[in-house]
């Protein structure tokens, strides 16, 4: 779904399960968000300004020419681009906080996992928007706690949000690599499908031509909204949840 378009930029909503571009993750995949954006651009090449993991849904921005891509790349390196995500996590995090935890690079090609990788600074801010208790025994307790959190990555490391939430013992629901299998299975069975409960809902960047702040938001997918039914009160949550 197209979210925004002007002479410089094109933004789309990437559904969960779709790769941004061709990748060693799945050499047999034939559909990519890049192809869709290119078709919206009249078949002309577009330049992705950032990445979203395959299982993550949400706003994805492309530049429509290489000079715009270069300018916004510099903006991102300077910390002038802000991204917000929503996630459903296991447990109840603090009301707000900062996760400052360096992460080792993860190579795109899994055959290189045995090679030594650099460790880089990684910083994520979070805010808890809602909490709930389900009266189901998934692990050793008779009840299970979950929270809806807003996440703001201040660095751009691979799988940063997923790895950071695991680090603070609040893994994201549906995360097959960094989450908790029993909780993932419970949500998949209850809602009839499994997905990573992580969505890129908002990006704020300086427009490459005017310098003015541009905010682009993406609605939540139906599969995400269904899971939010576990939270009895989301009145404090604004924006894409309707």
PyMOL commands that set and color helices and strands:
alter all, ss='L'
color gray80, all
select helices_A, chain A and resi 33-40+66-77+110-112+160-167+181-191+222-230
alter helices_A, ss='H'
color red, helices_A
select strands_A, chain A and resi 2-5+9-14+47-48+57-63+82-90+96-100+103-104+119-120+123-134+144-153+198-206+213-217
alter strands_A, ss='S'
color yellow, strands_A
deselect
rebuild
show_as cartoon
